Each structure stands twice: as C-alpha cells, then as structure tokens.
Amino acid sequence: MKRFLLPLVIFLIMVAFLAIGLNLDPREVPSPLVGKPAPAFSLPRLDDSGEMISNKDMLGKVWLLNVWASWCGACRDEHPILVSLSKNGAVPIYGLDYKDTRFDAMQWLAEGGNPYVATAVDESGRVGIDYGVYGVPETYVIDKAGVIAYKQIGPITEEVLRDKILPLVKRLQTP
C-alpha cells in the first residue's frame, strides 16, 4: 500500500500545477525588466534615416514604447487605439519598427495614420531582443527616470488602456 502512496502524491501535485496553469492569463507573462532601467538604444528614425533616436531623449517624461511591424496582423488591430490615444495627448507614444522594411513601414503609417512622436527602426531586431520582445505588438510604459513600469504583451485593447495603462501613466506623471 505504501508503494502506491508516493506516485499518488506526485500525481496529485502535478494535477494541482496543471489546474493553476490553466487558470493563468497567457498575456500576463511576467517580465524581468519591469522595475529596471529600460535597455539603452540609439537607432535611426523611420522618417529620416540620417537622424538618430535614443531612449535618453525621453528622460524626464513618461512615455510608451510600442513595438510594431507592418507585417503584423495584431498590430493592425491595435493601431486605431494608438491613433486615438495620440490624438488625446495623454502620453507620448514612440514606435519601434521591428524587423521591417522602411518602405513597408512608411506606407503602413501613411495609410493608417501615425500615432508616434517618432519611430526608431530596429531592422535587425537587436533592440527588441534587449527588451525581451516575445512577438509584436508589445508596449512598454516607461517612467521619467527611464525605468520600465509595465509591459503589455499583445495588442492594446480599450479595456487594457482604460484599466491598466492610463491609470499607471497618470500616477507616474503626478509629481
């Protein structure tokens, strides 16, 4: 009887872990970068390849970094929300065009509207890797000191914007 007890206990523990795992939200993947300084970058701008943009340019303000690409279907879903957010002026949005061609990215923004103050071109995907990008789109809320306060995996929805991002931005902007 005792020889069946250990396998039974192990089986029950595995069932418990499975039950817990099935109740987790796959979009709530913890990021080891939240609470840490945003990785440094200096990349050419999408609209002017001779001009560089750096995360240091945004120090002193709360901002969003939205990682996107013209080939990304989910980016198309969130784009109208970003355009609307940029029009209300609640927070500046900077883009990181990830593993894309300049022509396709410029055409996509011309067609759908450009919500970004500026867009950096990450043609090789190296900066995306530094930020721990799982896939596009991803959005980071970065505070005045350049620390990542929040990471949104997948497209921003109206609910995520209303319930998570905007309240956090407001808290971070308050002196």
Secondary structure, DSSP 8 states (H G I E B T S, - for coil): -HHHHHHHHHHHHHHHHHHHHHTS-TT----TTTTSB----EEEBSS-TTSEEEGGGGTTS-EEEEEE-TT-HHHHHHHHHHHHHHHHTSS-EEEEEES--HHHHHHHHHHH----SEEEEESSSHHHHHTT--SS-EEEEE-TTSBEEEEEES---HHHIIIIIHHHHHHHH--
